[in-house]
Amino acid sequence: MIWLALAVIEVAVLLVYGRRAWARRWWNVMISLDQLVNAYGGGDPDETISSRAAKQTHKRGWDKLTRFLDWIDPGHAGRALEVDEGGRSAWD
């Protein structure tokens, strides 16, 4: 039943605000999920996994993730790097 309610909300947002606003909303939701996963893994809750990986390339595992992300999207790590974030991580 909740899925039906969510579907109705999605259609309403799309009809009222248009495709661009709907797409931007989903982009924001995807970024928030990225930040949630990063926080759950001990990172800063306001930083994405890509930014954290770009800062941690000198550590085992993070370098592989950074190379993988750059393979999918060349230059991704450099663009995702947020130098002003990461101060509230649980470890790193």
Helices and strands as residue ranges (DSSP letters): H 2-17, H 19-40, H 49-55, H 62-72, H 76-80
